[in-house]
Amino acid sequence: MPGSQKKRFPVLALVALLLVAGLVALGVWQVQRLAWKRDLIARIEARVHAPPAPFPTDWSSADRSRDEYRRVTLSGHFLNDRATLVQAATVRGSGFWVMTPLATDGGTVLINRGFIPARAAVYAKPEGVVRITGLLRMTEPGGGFLRSNDAAANRWYSRDVTAIARALPAPVAPWFVDAGQSGGPDALPVGSLTVIRFPNNHLVYAITWFTLAAMVAGAYIFVMRVQKQPRP
């Protein structure tokens, strides 16, 4: 065997070892992510279907992993003249979320009352004390994809509680609530459109990484066998 080929074998073995180790590590990481994602989905499902609890009074304890999608209930009266329309794309088409502040005994809470089509000019604006049941949601700062919220022009692409709250009576809760449907099936706004979907492709990714690791190992063994075969 030529000396130059003998020198290349340790380098080839090292490269193959690093590739296999790296791909296996990625596969193990995806298996761990799979377990985490399944646990997350189970916890969210439990929250969504649990009996509603009173809206949190300790606003300083907001925690996404613990609180988001909890069913809550609260009472107050809507500040309909302070409603903010946030652009939305839903199963019902394009339009707006109606983000209306609810004045409660503990302060102001933004309520996502639901969806209205872009062409809708009229929607229900309840007066007096109302009781809201919905899902607790975290703020969505900044804006949408390639579009930033513009408070001065009143153009909103995400439900940014902090930015919207600057024009509301303080104090304002750091969360908002996705309200359930109120009224008939054709009533506007249309509530209960919260999308609870968590992509779970970790098993496919894990299989892909482990398969690539096996292919690299197989290719290295094949090359070694070919090189060791006697040549004329």
N, C-alpha and C positions, 0 to 999 in steps of 0.2 A: 504493500500500500504506500503510495507516495507520501512523503513527509508533510507536504502542505495539507493533505486531506486529514492526516492524523491530528494536526494542529487545529483544524476546524471542528473536529468532533466535540471537544469540551465546550467550545463556544455554542455549538448547535444544541448540545444537551442543556446548557444553562438557559438559553433562550426558550427552549421547549418547556423546561421546568418552571420558569417564571410565567410563561403564558398559561400553562395548566393551573398553576397555583392562583394566578389572578382570576381566571375564569371560574374556578371552583369557589373562590371567595365571593365573587359576584353572585353565583348561584345560591350560596348559603345566605347571603344578605337578602336575596329575594325571598327565600323561605321564611326568614325572620319577618320581613315586611308582610308576607302573606298572613302570618299569625297575628301581627298587629292590626292589619286591615280587617280581618274577620272579627277580632275583638271589638274594633271600633264600630263596625256595622251592627253588631249585636247590641252594643251599648246605645247607639242612636235609635235603633228600633224600639228598645225598651223605653227610652225617653218619649218618643213620639206617641206611643200607645199608653203611656201611664196617665193616671188621673191628673188633671191640671192642679198645679200648686200656685199659691199667691205669688205675684211678681216680687222679685227680690227687693228687699229694703236696703241692703248693704251694697250700694253701687260700686264701691271701691274693690269688690272682690270678683269682678268679672273675669271668667276663665273660660276660654274657648273649649278646651278639652273636657271640662266638667259641665258646662252650662248650655252650650249651643244645642238647639233643637229640644230643649225642655218645654213641656206644655205648661203654660202659665195663664193666670187669669187676673184681671185688674179692672177697676172702674174709674170713671171720670167723665169729663165732657170734652168733645172735640173742639179744637181751635180751627174751624174749617177755613177761615180766611188766611191761615198760615200754612196751608197744604203745599207740598212740594211734589212736582211730577218728575219722576226719574225714568229715563228711557228703559224699555224692557223688551225682550224677545221671549215669547212664551209659546206654549202649545196652541194658544189661541191667536197667534200672530204677533205683529209688532205693535207697540203702544207704550203705555206708561204705567209705572207703579204709583199709586196715590199714597204718599207719605204724609200722614196727618198727625200733628201733635195732639196728644191726649193730656189734658190737665188733670192731675190726680192730687190727692192730699199730700203726697210725698214729693211732688215735682212734676216735670213734663216728661212724657215718654212718647217717642215716635212710634206710630203704628202704621205698618204697611197694610192699608185697608184692602189692597188687591189691585187687579189689573183693569185698565180701561183701554179700548182700542184708540189708535191715534185719531180717528175721525169722531170719537165720542165727545160731545160738547156738554152733556148733562150726566151727572151721576148723583147718587143719593148722598146727602149731607145731614146725618142725624143731628138733632138738637137735644139738649138736655143730657141727663146722666145715662151713660151706656156702659154695658159690661162686655169686655173683650176677652175672648179665649183664643189663644194662638200659640205659636212656637217662638221661643226666644232666639234671636239671631244676633250675631256679632256685626260690628260696623264693617263697611267695605270702602276703605279709604282710597283716595286718588282719582278714580274714574274707571272707565272701561278700556278695552283694548285699543291702544293708540289714540285714545280720547280722554282728556283730562276734564274733571269737573270745573265749571266756570260759574262761580257763585254770583259774580257781578252781572253776568248775562242770563242768570237763572237757567243754565243748561247743566243738567245732571245726568251722568252716565253710570253712577253707582250709588248705593245707599250709604253714603258717607255721613254717619251720625254726627261726628265732630264738626264737620263743615256746615251741615244743615242747621245744627243747633246754635250757631252763632247768631242767628236771627230770631231765636226763640227765647221765651222767658226762662231764666235759669231758676233752679238747676235742671239739667236735662240728663236723663239716664244714658249711659254709654252703650246700651243695647237698643235694638228695635224689636218689634213683635210682628211676625207674619200672622195676620188675623185670619180666622176661618171664614167661610162663606156666610154671609148674612142676607136674608131675603130669599127670593125665588131663584131658580136656576139662571134666569136671564137678567137678574139684578146687577147693577154696576155700583161699585167695583166688584170684580170677581175675585173672591178670596180662595184660600186653600189651594194655592198653586205653588206652594213651596216644593222645589225640586230637591229631593234627597237621593242623590245618586253618587256612589263612590266607585270609580273605576277600580276593578280588582283583577289585574292581569299579571299579578306577581307569580302565579304558578307557571304561566306560559313563559315568562322571562326566566324563571329558575331553570325550567327544562331546556331553554335555549342556551343558557350559559353552560350548563352541565354537558349538553351535547357538543358544544364547541370545544370544551375541555377534552372530551373523549376523542374528538376528531384530531385535535393537535397531538394528543398522545399517540393515537393510531398512526398519524403521518410520521411522527418521529421514529416509531418502531419499524415502519415500512422502509424508511430511508436507511436505517441501520442495517436491516436485513439485506437490502440491495447492495450496500457498500461492502458487506462481508462476503458476498458471493464471489467465488474464484473467477477470475477473468483470464481469457487466453493471452 
